[in-house]
C-alpha cells in the first residue's frame, strides 16, 4: 500500500490502531481519526479492514 494515511470513524478500530503503534494525527474532528500509514507496522486479526479507509490526501 502506498497510501500515506489511514482514516477510521470506529472507536474500537482507533483503539486497536493505537495499541499497534500507529500514530494518530490530531484532526480536531471527534468522529474521525487519521493515522500515519507506517508501512513497517502490520495489522493484526483484531482490525476490521472494512472500517478503515486509505488516502494520500490529508484534510484537517
mmCIF file as gemmi writes it, N, C-alpha and C atoms, coordinates in Angstrom:
data_model
loop_
_atom_site.group_PDB
_atom_site.id
_atom_site.type_symbol
_atom_site.label_atom_id
_atom_site.label_alt_id
_atom_site.label_comp_id
_atom_site.label_asym_id
_atom_site.label_entity_id
_atom_site.label_seq_id
_atom_site.pdbx_PDB_ins_code
_atom_site.Cartn_x
_atom_site.Cartn_y
_atom_site.Cartn_z
_atom_site.occupancy
_atom_site.B_iso_or_equiv
_atom_site.pdbx_formal_charge
_atom_site.auth_seq_id
_atom_site.auth_asym_id
_atom_site.pdbx_PDB_model_num
ATOM 1 N N . UNK Axp A 1 ? 0.826 -1.173 0 1 0 ? 1 A 1
ATOM 2 C CA . UNK Axp A 1 ? 0 0 0 1 0 ? 1 A 1
ATOM 3 C C . UNK Axp A 1 ? 0.876 1.243 0 1 0 ? 1 A 1
ATOM 4 N N . UNK Axp A 2 ? 0.553 2.169 -0.856 1 0 ? 2 A 1
ATOM 5 C CA . UNK Axp A 2 ? 1.339 3.391 -0.919 1 0 ? 2 A 1
ATOM 6 C C . UNK Axp A 2 ? 0.606 4.585 -0.337 1 0 ? 2 A 1
ATOM 7 N N . UNK Axp A 3 ? -0.625 4.383 0.107 1 0 ? 3 A 1
ATOM 8 C CA . UNK Axp A 3 ? -1.379 5.485 0.705 1 0 ? 3 A 1
ATOM 9 C C . UNK Axp A 3 ? -0.754 5.877 2.032 1 0 ? 3 A 1
ATOM 10 N N . UNK Axp A 4 ? -0.661 7.168 2.261 1 0 ? 4 A 1
ATOM 11 C CA . UNK Axp A 4 ? 0.075 7.678 3.41 1 0 ? 4 A 1
ATOM 12 C C . UNK Axp A 4 ? -0.752 7.813 4.685 1 0 ? 4 A 1
ATOM 13 N N . UNK Axp A 5 ? -2.081 7.731 4.561 1 0 ? 5 A 1
ATOM 14 C CA . UNK Axp A 5 ? -2.928 7.933 5.734 1 0 ? 5 A 1
ATOM 15 C C . UNK Axp A 5 ? -3.993 6.844 5.848 1 0 ? 5 A 1
ATOM 16 N N . UNK Axp A 6 ? -4.37 6.56 7.094 1 0 ? 6 A 1
ATOM 17 C CA . UNK Axp A 6 ? -5.444 5.634 7.416 1 0 ? 6 A 1
ATOM 18 C C . UNK Axp A 6 ? -6.515 6.45 8.131 1 0 ? 6 A 1
ATOM 19 N N . UNK Axp A 7 ? -7.756 6.291 7.721 1 0 ? 7 A 1
ATOM 20 C CA . UNK Axp A 7 ? -8.864 7.034 8.315 1 0 ? 7 A 1
ATOM 21 C C . UNK Axp A 7 ? -9.903 6.044 8.821 1 0 ? 7 A 1
ATOM 22 N N . UNK Axp A 8 ? -10.401 6.276 10.037 1 0 ? 8 A 1
ATOM 23 C CA . UNK Axp A 8 ? -11.466 5.443 10.577 1 0 ? 8 A 1
ATOM 24 C C . UNK Axp A 8 ? -12.437 6.311 11.378 1 0 ? 8 A 1
ATOM 25 N N . UNK Axp A 9 ? -13.667 5.854 11.443 1 0 ? 9 A 1
ATOM 26 C CA . UNK Axp A 9 ? -14.698 6.512 12.242 1 0 ? 9 A 1
ATOM 27 C C . UNK Axp A 9 ? -15.11 5.633 13.422 1 0 ? 9 A 1
ATOM 28 N N . UNK Axp A 10 ? -14.477 4.474 13.548 1 0 ? 10 A 1
ATOM 29 C CA . UNK Axp A 10 ? -14.835 3.471 14.553 1 0 ? 10 A 1
ATOM 30 C C . UNK Axp A 10 ? -13.893 3.573 15.759 1 0 ? 10 A 1
ATOM 31 N N . UNK Axp A 11 ? -14.466 3.697 16.947 1 0 ? 11 A 1
ATOM 32 C CA . UNK Axp A 11 ? -13.66 3.866 18.168 1 0 ? 11 A 1
ATOM 33 C C . UNK Axp A 11 ? -12.853 2.61 18.513 1 0 ? 11 A 1
ATOM 34 N N . UNK Axp A 12 ? -13.424 1.428 18.314 1 0 ? 12 A 1
ATOM 35 C CA . UNK Axp A 12 ? -12.686 0.189 18.603 1 0 ? 12 A 1
ATOM 36 C C . UNK Axp A 12 ? -11.49 0.042 17.667 1 0 ? 12 A 1
ATOM 37 N N . UNK Axp A 13 ? -11.681 0.38 16.404 1 0 ? 13 A 1
ATOM 38 C CA . UNK Axp A 13 ? -10.588 0.324 15.431 1 0 ? 13 A 1
ATOM 39 C C . UNK Axp A 13 ? -9.519 1.346 15.791 1 0 ? 13 A 1
ATOM 40 N N . UNK Axp A 14 ? -9.934 2.518 16.231 1 0 ? 14 A 1
ATOM 41 C CA . UNK Axp A 14 ? -8.99 3.548 16.671 1 0 ? 14 A 1
ATOM 42 C C . UNK Axp A 14 ? -8.132 3.02 17.818 1 0 ? 14 A 1
ATOM 43 N N . UNK Axp A 15 ? -8.77 2.412 18.798 1 0 ? 15 A 1
ATOM 44 C CA . UNK Axp A 15 ? -8.036 1.871 19.946 1 0 ? 15 A 1
ATOM 45 C C . UNK Axp A 15 ? -7.058 0.782 19.511 1 0 ? 15 A 1
ATOM 46 N N . UNK Axp A 16 ? -7.472 -0.069 18.589 1 0 ? 16 A 1
ATOM 47 C CA . UNK Axp A 16 ? -6.599 -1.146 18.106 1 0 ? 16 A 1
ATOM 48 C C . UNK Axp A 16 ? -5.405 -0.589 17.346 1 0 ? 16 A 1
ATOM 49 N N . UNK Axp A 17 ? -5.616 0.424 16.513 1 0 ? 17 A 1
ATOM 50 C CA . UNK Axp A 17 ? -4.51 1.025 15.763 1 0 ? 17 A 1
ATOM 51 C C . UNK Axp A 17 ? -3.512 1.687 16.709 1 0 ? 17 A 1
ATOM 52 N N . UNK Axp A 18 ? -4.014 2.379 17.722 1 0 ? 18 A 1
ATOM 53 C CA . UNK Axp A 18 ? -3.122 2.993 18.701 1 0 ? 18 A 1
ATOM 54 C C . UNK Axp A 18 ? -2.314 1.936 19.447 1 0 ? 18 A 1
ATOM 55 N N . UNK Axp A 19 ? -2.968 0.833 19.807 1 0 ? 19 A 1
ATOM 56 C CA . UNK Axp A 19 ? -2.297 -0.249 20.524 1 0 ? 19 A 1
ATOM 57 C C . UNK Axp A 19 ? -1.186 -0.882 19.685 1 0 ? 19 A 1
ATOM 58 N N . UNK Axp A 20 ? -1.402 -0.921 18.363 1 0 ? 20 A 1
ATOM 59 C CA . UNK Axp A 20 ? -0.401 -1.492 17.46 1 0 ? 20 A 1
ATOM 60 C C . UNK Axp A 20 ? 0.756 -0.538 17.178 1 0 ? 20 A 1
ATOM 61 N N . UNK Axp A 21 ? 0.619 0.73 17.601 1 0 ? 21 A 1
ATOM 62 C CA . UNK Axp A 21 ? 1.707 1.683 17.436 1 0 ? 21 A 1
ATOM 63 C C . UNK Axp A 21 ? 1.525 2.69 16.322 1 0 ? 21 A 1
ATOM 64 N N . UNK Axp A 22 ? 0.365 2.707 15.67 1 0 ? 22 A 1
ATOM 65 C CA . UNK Axp A 22 ? 0.12 3.708 14.643 1 0 ? 22 A 1
ATOM 66 C C . UNK Axp A 22 ? -0.021 5.075 15.298 1 0 ? 22 A 1
ATOM 67 N N . UNK Axp A 23 ? 0.5 6.114 14.644 1 0 ? 23 A 1
ATOM 68 C CA . UNK Axp A 23 ? 0.498 7.473 15.18 1 0 ? 23 A 1
ATOM 69 C C . UNK Axp A 23 ? -0.72 8.215 14.65 1 0 ? 23 A 1
ATOM 70 N N . UNK Axp A 24 ? -1.533 8.747 15.589 1 0 ? 24 A 1
ATOM 71 C CA . UNK Axp A 24 ? -2.715 9.494 15.204 1 0 ? 24 A 1
ATOM 72 C C . UNK Axp A 24 ? -2.358 10.958 14.981 1 0 ? 24 A 1
ATOM 73 N N . UNK Axp A 25 ? -2.912 11.537 13.908 1 0 ? 25 A 1
ATOM 74 C CA . UNK Axp A 25 ? -2.749 12.954 13.613 1 0 ? 25 A 1
ATOM 75 C C . UNK Axp A 25 ? -3.973 13.667 14.164 1 0 ? 25 A 1
ATOM 76 N N . UNK Axp A 26 ? -3.794 14.62 15.075 1 0 ? 26 A 1
ATOM 77 C CA . UNK Axp A 26 ? -4.957 15.353 15.601 1 0 ? 26 A 1
ATOM 78 C C . UNK Axp A 26 ? -5.685 16.081 14.468 1 0 ? 26 A 1
ATOM 79 N N . UNK Axp A 27 ? -6.973 15.799 14.321 1 0 ? 27 A 1
ATOM 80 C CA . UNK Axp A 27 ? -7.729 16.393 13.221 1 0 ? 27 A 1
ATOM 81 C C . UNK Axp A 27 ? -8.733 17.429 13.709 1 0 ? 27 A 1
ATOM 82 N N . UNK Axp A 28 ? -9.003 17.469 14.995 1 0 ? 28 A 1
ATOM 83 C CA . UNK Axp A 28 ? -9.993 18.386 15.513 1 0 ? 28 A 1
ATOM 84 C C . UNK Axp A 28 ? -11.415 17.892 15.314 1 0 ? 28 A 1
ATOM 85 N N . UNK Axp A 29 ? -11.563 16.734 14.704 1 0 ? 29 A 1
ATOM 86 C CA . UNK Axp A 29 ? -12.88 16.143 14.472 1 0 ? 29 A 1
ATOM 87 C C . UNK Axp A 29 ? -13.013 14.931 15.386 1 0 ? 29 A 1
ATOM 88 N N . UNK Axp A 30 ? -13.948 14.985 16.312 1 0 ? 30 A 1
ATOM 89 C CA . UNK Axp A 30 ? -14.1 13.897 17.296 1 0 ? 30 A 1
ATOM 90 C C . UNK Axp A 30 ? -14.623 12.612 16.668 1 0 ? 30 A 1
ATOM 91 N N . UNK Axp A 31 ? -15.221 12.69 15.482 1 0 ? 31 A 1
ATOM 92 C CA . UNK Axp A 31 ? -15.814 11.5 14.875 1 0 ? 31 A 1
ATOM 93 C C . UNK Axp A 31 ? -14.854 10.741 13.971 1 0 ? 31 A 1
ATOM 94 N N . UNK Axp A 32 ? -13.861 11.407 13.411 1 0 ? 32 A 1
ATOM 95 C CA . UNK Axp A 32 ? -12.917 10.718 12.527 1 0 ? 32 A 1
ATOM 96 C C . UNK Axp A 32 ? -11.53 10.722 13.153 1 0 ? 32 A 1
ATOM 97 N N . UNK Axp A 33 ? -10.775 9.693 12.842 1 0 ? 33 A 1
ATOM 98 C CA . UNK Axp A 33 ? -9.421 9.544 13.359 1 0 ? 33 A 1
ATOM 99 C C . UNK Axp A 33 ? -8.506 9.262 12.182 1 0 ? 33 A 1
ATOM 100 N N . UNK Axp A 34 ? -7.416 10.03 12.089 1 0 ? 34 A 1
ATOM 101 C CA . UNK Axp A 34 ? -6.472 9.918 10.983 1 0 ? 34 A 1
ATOM 102 C C . UNK Axp A 34 ? -5.142 9.44 11.55 1 0 ? 34 A 1
ATOM 103 N N . UNK Axp A 35 ? -4.565 8.452 10.893 1 0 ? 35 A 1
ATOM 104 C CA . UNK Axp A 35 ? -3.288 7.872 11.32 1 0 ? 35 A 1
ATOM 105 C C . UNK Axp A 35 ? -2.291 7.925 10.177 1 0 ? 35 A 1
ATOM 106 N N . UNK Axp A 36 ? -1.013 8.019 10.534 1 0 ? 36 A 1
ATOM 107 C CA . UNK Axp A 36 ? 0.047 7.893 9.541 1 0 ? 36 A 1
ATOM 108 C C . UNK Axp A 36 ? 0.158 6.414 9.192 1 0 ? 36 A 1
ATOM 109 N N . UNK Axp A 37 ? 0.164 6.116 7.899 1 0 ? 37 A 1
ATOM 110 C CA . UNK Axp A 37 ? 0.275 4.729 7.453 1 0 ? 37 A 1
ATOM 111 C C . UNK Axp A 37 ? 1.747 4.338 7.431 1 0 ? 37 A 1
ATOM 112 N N . UNK Axp A 38 ? 2.245 3.93 8.571 1 0 ? 38 A 1
ATOM 113 C CA . UNK Axp A 38 ? 3.614 3.465 8.71 1 0 ? 38 A 1
ATOM 114 C C . UNK Axp A 38 ? 3.673 2.049 8.157 1 0 ? 38 A 1
ATOM 115 N N . UNK Axp A 39 ? 4.263 1.901 6.99 1 0 ? 39 A 1
ATOM 116 C CA . UNK Axp A 39 ? 4.219 0.617 6.304 1 0 ? 39 A 1
ATOM 117 C C . UNK Axp A 39 ? 5.044 -0.469 6.977 1 0 ? 39 A 1
ATOM 118 N N . UNK Axp A 40 ? 5.813 -0.117 8.014 1 0 ? 40 A 1
ATOM 119 C CA . UNK Axp A 40 ? 6.539 -1.149 8.747 1 0 ? 40 A 1
ATOM 120 C C . UNK Axp A 40 ? 5.659 -1.808 9.801 1 0 ? 40 A 1
ATOM 121 N N . UNK Axp A 41 ? 4.539 -1.149 10.157 1 0 ? 41 A 1
ATOM 122 C CA . UNK Axp A 41 ? 3.599 -1.723 11.112 1 0 ? 41 A 1
ATOM 123 C C . UNK Axp A 41 ? 2.557 -2.543 10.367 1 0 ? 41 A 1
ATOM 124 N N . UNK Axp A 42 ? 2.128 -3.634 10.951 1 0 ? 42 A 1
ATOM 125 C CA . UNK Axp A 42 ? 1.169 -4.532 10.313 1 0 ? 42 A 1
ATOM 126 C C . UNK Axp A 42 ? -0.097 -4.638 11.147 1 0 ? 42 A 1
ATOM 127 N N . UNK Axp A 43 ? -1.219 -4.804 10.453 1 0 ? 43 A 1
ATOM 128 C CA . UNK Axp A 43 ? -2.489 -5.031 11.129 1 0 ? 43 A 1
ATOM 129 C C . UNK Axp A 43 ? -2.5 -6.429 11.727 1 0 ? 43 A 1
ATOM 130 N N . UNK Axp A 44 ? -3.267 -6.618 12.792 1 0 ? 44 A 1
ATOM 131 C CA . UNK Axp A 44 ? -3.488 -7.955 13.331 1 0 ? 44 A 1
ATOM 132 C C . UNK Axp A 44 ? -4.934 -8.362 13.054 1 0 ? 44 A 1
ATOM 133 N N . UNK Axp A 45 ? -5.343 -9.512 13.537 1 0 ? 45 A 1
ATOM 134 C CA . UNK Axp A 45 ? -6.688 -10.027 13.248 1 0 ? 45 A 1
ATOM 135 C C . UNK Axp A 45 ? -7.789 -9.228 13.948 1 0 ? 45 A 1
ATOM 136 N N . UNK Axp A 46 ? -7.433 -8.325 14.863 1 0 ? 46 A 1
ATOM 137 C CA . UNK Axp A 46 ? -8.428 -7.505 15.559 1 0 ? 46 A 1
ATOM 138 C C . UNK Axp A 46 ? -8.894 -6.303 14.737 1 0 ? 46 A 1
ATOM 139 N N . UNK Axp A 47 ? -8.201 -6.006 13.658 1 0 ? 47 A 1
ATOM 140 C CA . UNK Axp A 47 ? -8.555 -4.855 12.823 1 0 ? 47 A 1
ATOM 141 C C . UNK Axp A 47 ? -9.553 -5.3 11.763 1 0 ? 47 A 1
ATOM 142 N N . UNK Axp A 48 ? -10.726 -4.685 11.776 1 0 ? 48 A 1
ATOM 143 C CA . UNK Axp A 48 ? -11.741 -4.924 10.753 1 0 ? 48 A 1
ATOM 144 C C . UNK Axp A 48 ? -11.442 -3.97 9.6 1 0 ? 48 A 1
ATOM 145 N N . UNK Axp A 49 ? -10.86 -4.49 8.537 1 0 ? 49 A 1
ATOM 146 C CA . UNK Axp A 49 ? -10.415 -3.679 7.41 1 0 ? 49 A 1
ATOM 147 C C . UNK Axp A 49 ? -11.574 -2.947 6.735 1 0 ? 49 A 1
ATOM 148 N N . UNK Axp A 50 ? -12.791 -3.443 6.9 1 0 ? 50 A 1
ATOM 149 C CA . UNK Axp A 50 ? -13.938 -2.755 6.31 1 0 ? 50 A 1
ATOM 150 C C . UNK Axp A 50 ? -14.247 -1.434 7.023 1 0 ? 50 A 1
ATOM 151 N N . UNK Axp A 51 ? -13.624 -1.2 8.18 1 0 ? 51 A 1
ATOM 152 C CA . UNK Axp A 51 ? -13.877 0.016 8.948 1 0 ? 51 A 1
ATOM 153 C C . UNK Axp A 51 ? -12.77 1.051 8.812 1 0 ? 51 A 1
ATOM 154 N N . UNK Axp A 52 ? -11.865 0.826 7.854 1 0 ? 52 A 1
ATOM 155 C CA . UNK Axp A 52 ? -10.805 1.795 7.61 1 0 ? 52 A 1
ATOM 156 C C . UNK Axp A 52 ? -10.77 2.167 6.138 1 0 ? 52 A 1
ATOM 157 N N . UNK Axp A 53 ? -10.25 3.347 5.87 1 0 ? 53 A 1
ATOM 158 C CA . UNK Axp A 53 ? -10.046 3.847 4.517 1 0 ? 53 A 1
ATOM 159 C C . UNK Axp A 53 ? -8.595 4.29 4.411 1 0 ? 53 A 1
ATOM 160 N N . UNK Axp A 54 ? -8.054 4.186 3.214 1 0 ? 54 A 1
ATOM 161 C CA . UNK Axp A 54 ? -6.695 4.638 2.957 1 0 ? 54 A 1
ATOM 162 C C . UNK Axp A 54 ? -6.745 5.85 2.043 1 0 ? 54 A 1
ATOM 163 N N . UNK Axp A 55 ? -5.827 6.801 2.25 1 0 ? 55 A 1
ATOM 164 C CA . UNK Axp A 55 ? -5.839 8.011 1.438 1 0 ? 55 A 1
ATOM 165 C C . UNK Axp A 55 ? -4.445 8.597 1.336 1 0 ? 55 A 1
ATOM 166 N N . UNK Axp A 56 ? -4.21 9.351 0.287 1 0 ? 56 A 1
ATOM 167 C CA . UNK Axp A 56 ? -2.99 10.132 0.144 1 0 ? 56 A 1
ATOM 168 C C . UNK Axp A 56 ? -3.242 11.602 0.46 1 0 ? 56 A 1
ATOM 169 N N . UNK Axp A 57 ? -4.504 11.942 0.704 1 0 ? 57 A 1
ATOM 170 C CA . UNK Axp A 57 ? -4.876 13.332 0.986 1 0 ? 57 A 1
ATOM 171 C C . UNK Axp A 57 ? -5.159 13.514 2.468 1 0 ? 57 A 1
ATOM 172 N N . UNK Axp A 58 ? -4.624 14.579 3.03 1 0 ? 58 A 1
ATOM 173 C CA . UNK Axp A 58 ? -4.872 14.902 4.424 1 0 ? 58 A 1
ATOM 174 C C . UNK Axp A 58 ? -5.694 16.179 4.481 1 0 ? 58 A 1
ATOM 175 N N . UNK Axp A 59 ? -6.9 16.068 4.994 1 0 ? 59 A 1
ATOM 176 C CA . UNK Axp A 59 ? -7.802 17.219 5.113 1 0 ? 59 A 1
ATOM 177 C C . UNK Axp A 59 ? -8.092 17.443 6.59 1 0 ? 59 A 1
ATOM 178 N N . UNK Axp A 60 ? -7.505 18.488 7.148 1 0 ? 60 A 1
ATOM 179 C CA . UNK Axp A 60 ? -7.746 18.799 8.558 1 0 ? 60 A 1
ATOM 180 C C . UNK Axp A 60 ? -8.2 20.22 8.718 1 0 ? 60 A 1
